[in-house]
Amino acid sequence: MIEYATAQAWSRGLENVHFQVMDVMEPLAFPDASFDLINGRLLCGFMLPEAWPRLLAECRRLLVPGGVVRLTEMEEPLTTSPAFERFSALVTEALRRAGQSFSPDGRHLGITPVLPRLVRQAGFVDVRLRPTAIEWSMGTEQHYPVFKDALIGLELVQPFLIRAGVATPEELTSLYQQAVAEMQADNFCAIWQLLTVWGNQPA
């Protein structure tokens, strides 16, 4: 991923961009008040619920007075594909079983309802929200890019689902093939909902 990001920066002529690998579950190797903006996207796939307050406290430490933390998280997309919907249900249940979900019953990821409160509880002020809906139905501009990412996600998540005991390899292979076909159907419809929450470090 670092190599990809570096190549993207180089292709755009950006010479003042640097990338480092660190574990966000641990204190980060930067001095206090190092950043004006901290941006995080789609952390819910690996963040444990109890780790969020620690991460946000670390963001407070790293931001200058008046600096901004901006987090974008998601819930599973809503689609007309029965196989994709089943996959989504397996993912959210597996995350619940693994203790990686805010959802009380495993029907959602559960991060979007609690994210604003987490940011406020961390001490950020002027907390605001911006919902985004990406339509990736067949025939729309976003269909192919999101479809391509969905295929990668459905493939990469399978070992986790098997370890969580929510499905067998055979079930997932069949479900994957069905989802691929359904997501390419002329009548396929889909919406991906994201929520961006941002707040300011007190001055």
Secondary structure, DSSP 8 states (H G I E B T S, - for coil): -HHHHHHHHHHTT--S-------TTS--SS-TT-EEEEEEESGGGT--GGGHHHHHHHHHHHEEEEEEEEEEEE---EES-HHHHHHHHHHHHHHHHTT----SSSSS--HHHHHHHHHHHTT-EEEEEEEEEEE--TTSTTHHHHHHHHHHHHHHTHHHHHHHTS--HHHHHHHHHHHHHHHTSTT--EEEEEEEEEEE---
